[in-house]
Amino acid sequence: MIKVAIVGASGYTGVELLRLLLNHPQVEITCVTSRQNAGTPISSVFPSLMGRSDLVFDPVDVDLITARAELVFTALPHKAAMEVVPDLLRAGCKVVDLSADYRLRDAATYELWYQPHTSVELLSEAVYGLPELYRSQIRGARLVANPGCYPTSVVLALAPLIEQNKVFLSSLIIDSKSGTSGAGRSARVGSLFCEVNEGFKAYGVGNHRHTPEIEQTLAALAGEPVAVSFTPHLLPVNRGILSTCYAGLSDPLSTEALVAFYRERYADEPFVRIHPAGEWPNVTYVRGSNYCNIGLFSDARTGRVIVVSVIDNLLKGASSQAVQNMNLMLGLEETCGLGDLPLFP
């Protein structure tokens, strides 16, 4: 069994990592940390895990973590991750980082959208952890930057079109909606039930921090700079992301041709599913799973393509994608521990 640790395991992504890894046949969780819950059994913080583990939260102690684990998931907020990741790597651990700290390759861009970076030397080494694009690089990596939830949904939706130059890059508009778990487990007024229930609002308009990550990844596919109009919204549901992406087609394509094109591109991808023409994905179709579902429409009237993608923001948008990356880094079957079908209803 391969020994793994979760640093910052008391949030929503942390509990999903715990749930997945406790059922993983090839790994053993040997250390979980939480600054505010140190000394507390994980089942007290997450009653859903009652009877499945006797692990107790430890403080964030790099020496303790590296003595117990070969691979570490850092499920920490941005800035907090870069305080521990360099030491974990120096000690010989492999790291899957779920924060934003190593996703952006340019330090100046990171600092424009976040804060000063304290381990710039690792930015060129970190591999962006979207297996559908960077599988071979992930296999040889010691540091993987797990993608953000919105970028995962957007890039999987647009990658085939951009790879094959089928859309005008200047025309990209992205309209995304996320469940409230995307805001994390900390108490915030904007996430309270009465603030969210029966409401629907845009936020981060024109300045959401996932924008440069989306642009960087799409630009790498295009071979030139890409700028997008990206607007996220908050849905009154627990989990799920639905992204609707619009782009001008460079050459006419029917909806049926688009569906066939996407099915060919993703034919070997175990976690991407393409809907037939005329059918559309729903966040309920992927809830609790590592799947991304995609629906397509070619609008002959406007000359645009409309791509709709859905993921579970806590899973393919965070924890299960992190496990998928771990499997690749450790030479395991990529789908190991990720075979659960979505929950429905």
C-alpha positions in Angstrom: 0.0 0.0 0.0 1.2 3.5 -0.9 1.2 5.9 2.1 -0.5 9.3 1.4 -1.3 12.3 3.5 -3.8 15.1 3.2 -2.7 18.6 4.4 -5.7 20.8 5.2 -8.3 18.0 5.3 -11.1 19.7 7.2 -12.8 21.4 4.2 -15.1 20.1 1.5 -12.3 19.0 -0.8 -10.6 17.4 2.2 -13.6 15.3 3.1 -14.0 14.2 -0.5 -10.4 13.2 -0.6 -10.9 11.2 2.6 -14.0 9.5 1.2 -12.3 8.6 -2.1 -9.0 7.5 -0.6 -10.6 5.4 2.2 -12.1 3.3 -0.6 -9.0 3.3 -2.8 -7.5 -0.2 -3.1 -3.9 0.8 -3.5 -3.3 3.6 -0.9 -3.4 4.1 2.8 -4.1 7.4 4.5 -1.4 7.8 7.2 -1.7 11.5 8.1 -4.4 14.2 7.9 -3.8 17.7 9.1 -5.9 20.7 10.2 -4.8 23.7 12.1 -8.1 24.4 13.8 -9.1 20.7 14.4 -5.7 19.3 15.5 -6.3 16.5 18.1 -9.9 15.9 16.9 -11.0 12.6 15.3 -12.0 13.0 11.7 -15.3 11.3 12.3 -16.2 14.2 14.8 -15.6 16.8 12.1 -17.2 14.6 9.4 -19.8 12.3 10.8 -20.3 10.9 7.3 -17.0 9.0 7.9 -18.1 7.5 11.2 -16.9 3.9 11.6 -14.6 4.0 8.6 -11.4 5.5 10.1 -9.8 6.2 13.5 -7.5 8.9 12.1 -7.1 12.0 14.2 -6.2 15.4 12.8 -2.6 16.4 13.3 -1.1 19.9 13.3 0.6 21.0 10.1 4.1 19.6 10.8 6.2 19.0 7.7 8.5 16.6 9.5 5.6 14.5 10.7 3.9 14.5 7.3 7.0 13.5 5.4 7.9 10.8 7.9 4.5 9.1 7.3 3.8 9.7 3.6 5.1 9.2 0.1 2.6 11.4 -1.7 0.9 14.4 -0.2 -2.3 16.2 -1.2 -2.2 19.9 -0.1 -5.8 21.0 0.2 -5.0 24.4 1.4 -6.0 27.9 0.4 -3.7 29.8 -2.0 -0.7 31.3 -0.2 -0.9 28.6 2.6 0.1 25.9 0.1 3.4 27.5 -1.0 4.4 27.7 2.7 4.6 23.9 2.9 5.0 22.5 -0.7 8.7 23.3 -1.1 9.6 21.5 2.1 7.5 18.5 1.2 9.3 18.2 -2.2 12.7 18.6 -0.5 11.9 15.7 1.8 11.2 13.5 -1.3 7.4 13.5 -1.3 5.4 13.8 -4.4 2.7 16.5 -4.2 -0.7 17.1 -5.7 -1.5 20.7 -4.8 -5.2 21.7 -4.9 -4.6 25.4 -4.4 -3.9 28.0 -7.1 -0.3 28.5 -6.1 1.3 26.5 -8.9 -1.2 26.6 -11.7 0.0 29.8 -13.3 3.4 29.6 -14.9 4.2 33.3 -14.9 4.9 34.7 -11.5 3.9 38.2 -12.4 0.5 37.0 -13.6 0.1 35.1 -10.3 1.0 38.1 -8.3 -1.4 40.3 -10.2 -4.4 38.1 -9.4 -3.3 36.7 -5.9 -0.3 37.8 -3.9 3.6 37.7 -3.9 4.9 34.2 -4.7 7.5 32.7 -2.4 8.6 29.7 -4.4 8.8 31.0 -8.0 11.4 28.4 -8.8 8.8 25.7 -8.8 6.4 27.3 -11.3 8.2 26.0 -14.3 8.4 22.4 -12.8 4.7 22.1 -11.8 2.6 20.2 -14.3 -0.9 21.3 -14.8 -3.1 18.4 -13.7 -5.7 18.1 -16.5 -5.1 14.5 -17.6 -7.1 14.9 -20.8 -4.4 17.3 -21.9 -1.2 16.5 -20.0 -1.4 12.9 -19.1 2.2 12.0 -20.1 3.7 14.9 -18.2 1.7 14.1 -15.1 3.1 10.6 -15.1 6.6 11.9 -14.6 5.9 14.7 -12.2 6.7 15.2 -8.6 4.5 18.4 -8.3 1.1 18.5 -10.0 -1.0 21.7 -9.9 -4.6 20.4 -9.7 -6.8 22.6 -11.9 -9.5 24.9 -10.6 -13.1 23.9 -10.9 -14.2 26.5 -13.4 -11.2 26.0 -15.6 -11.7 22.2 -15.7 -15.3 22.6 -17.0 -14.3 25.3 -19.5 -11.1 23.8 -20.9 -12.7 20.4 -21.5 -15.6 22.1 -23.2 -13.4 24.2 -25.6 -10.2 22.2 -26.0 -11.2 20.3 -29.1 -12.3 23.4 -31.0 -9.2 25.3 -30.1 -6.8 22.5 -30.8 -8.1 22.2 -34.4 -8.5 26.0 -35.0 -12.3 25.6 -35.5 -13.2 28.9 -33.7 -12.2 32.5 -33.7 -10.2 33.1 -30.6 -11.4 36.7 -30.2 -15.0 35.4 -29.8 -14.8 33.3 -26.6 -17.5 34.0 -24.1 -17.9 31.8 -21.0 -20.9 31.8 -18.7 -20.5 29.5 -15.7 -22.7 28.6 -12.7 -21.5 26.9 -9.5 -23.0 25.4 -6.4 -22.3 27.0 -3.1 -19.8 24.4 -1.9 -17.4 26.1 -4.3 -17.1 28.9 -1.7 -15.6 26.5 0.8 -16.7 25.4 4.3 -15.9 28.6 6.2 -18.8 30.6 7.4 -19.4 33.6 5.1 -22.5 35.8 4.9 -22.7 35.3 1.2 -22.9 31.5 1.6 -25.6 31.5 4.3 -28.8 29.5 3.5 -31.0 32.6 3.5 -28.5 34.5 1.3 -28.3 31.7 -1.3 -31.6 29.9 -1.3 -34.1 31.0 -4.0 -31.4 33.4 -5.3 -29.2 33.4 -8.4 -26.4 36.0 -8.9 -23.3 36.8 -10.8 -20.1 37.5 -8.9 -16.4 38.2 -9.7 -17.7 39.8 -12.9 -14.7 40.7 -15.1 -12.1 39.8 -12.4 -12.6 36.3 -11.2 -9.2 34.7 -10.3 -9.8 31.7 -12.5 -9.7 33.9 -15.6 -5.9 33.8 -16.1 -5.8 30.0 -15.6 -8.5 29.6 -18.3 -6.6 31.9 -20.6 -3.2 30.3 -20.0 -4.5 26.8 -20.7 -6.4 27.8 -23.8 -3.5 29.8 -25.1 -1.2 26.8 -24.8 -3.6 24.9 -27.0 -3.9 27.7 -29.5 -0.2 28.6 -29.6 -1.0 32.3 -29.2 -2.5 34.5 -26.5 -6.2 34.1 -25.7 -8.5 36.5 -23.9 -11.9 35.4 -22.7 -15.0 37.0 -21.3 -15.7 34.9 -18.2 -18.6 35.5 -15.8 -19.3 33.0 -12.9 -22.7 32.8 -11.1 -23.8 31.3 -7.8 -26.5 28.6 -8.0 -28.7 27.7 -4.9 -27.5 24.1 -5.0 -24.9 22.3 -2.9 -22.6 21.1 -5.7 -22.0 21.2 -9.4 -20.8 23.5 -12.2 -22.5 24.1 -15.5 -20.5 26.2 -18.0 -22.0 27.5 -21.3 -19.3 28.5 -23.7 -19.9 30.5 -26.9 -17.5 30.9 -29.9 -17.7 31.9 -33.5 -17.0 29.0 -35.9 -14.2 29.6 -38.4 -15.9 27.1 -40.8 -19.5 25.9 -40.8 -20.1 22.7 -38.9 -23.5 21.0 -38.2 -24.4 19.9 -34.6 -24.1 16.3 -35.7 -20.6 16.9 -37.0 -19.6 18.6 -33.8 -20.8 15.7 -31.7 -18.9 13.3 -33.9 -15.8 15.5 -33.7 -15.9 15.6 -29.9 -16.6 11.9 -29.6 -13.5 11.2 -31.6 -11.4 13.6 -29.6 -12.5 12.1 -26.3 -12.9 8.5 -27.4 -10.1 7.3 -25.1 -11.0 9.5 -22.1 -12.7 7.5 -19.4 -14.3 10.5 -17.7 -15.6 12.6 -20.5 -19.0 11.8 -22.0 -20.5 13.5 -25.0 -24.3 13.8 -25.2 -26.1 13.1 -28.5 -27.3 16.0 -30.6 -30.4 17.6 -29.0 -29.6 16.4 -25.5 -28.1 18.6 -22.8 -26.1 17.9 -19.7 -27.4 18.6 -16.2 -25.3 18.9 -13.0 -27.4 16.1 -11.6 -26.0 13.7 -14.2 -22.5 14.0 -12.8 -23.1 14.6 -9.0 -20.8 12.5 -6.9 -18.6 11.4 -9.8 -15.4 12.2 -11.7 -17.3 12.7 -15.0 -17.5 15.7 -17.3 -20.6 15.7 -19.6 -20.7 17.8 -22.7 -23.5 18.9 -25.0 -23.1 20.8 -28.3 -25.1 23.0 -30.7 -24.1 24.6 -33.9 -26.2 27.8 -34.4 -26.3 28.3 -38.2 -28.2 31.6 -37.7 -25.3 33.3 -35.8 -22.4 31.2 -36.9 -21.6 30.3 -33.4 -21.0 27.0 -31.5 -22.5 26.6 -28.0 -20.8 24.1 -25.7 -22.4 23.1 -22.4 -20.3 21.2 -19.9 -21.1 19.9 -16.4 -18.9 18.6 -13.6 -19.1 18.1 -9.8 -17.0 21.0 -8.6 -15.8 19.1 -5.5 -14.8 16.0 -7.6 -13.7 16.4 -11.2 -13.3 20.1 -10.2 -11.1 19.2 -7.2 -10.7 16.0 -5.2 -11.4 13.1 -7.7 -9.3 14.8 -10.3 -6.5 15.0 -7.7 -6.9 11.2 -7.2 -6.8 10.7 -10.9 -3.5 12.7 -11.0 -2.2 10.7 -8.1 -2.9 7.4 -9.9 -0.9 8.7 -12.9 2.0 9.9 -10.8 2.2 6.6 -9.0 1.9 4.4 -12.0 -1.5 3.0 -11.0 -4.5 2.5 -13.3 -5.8 6.0 -14.0 -9.4 5.0 -13.0 -8.4 3.2 -9.8 -10.8 4.2 -7.0 -12.8 6.4 -9.3 -15.3 4.0 -10.7 -18.4 5.2 -8.9 -21.3 6.2 -11.1 -23.0 9.6 -10.4 -25.7 9.8 -7.7 -29.2 10.2 -9.1 -31.6 11.7 -8.2 
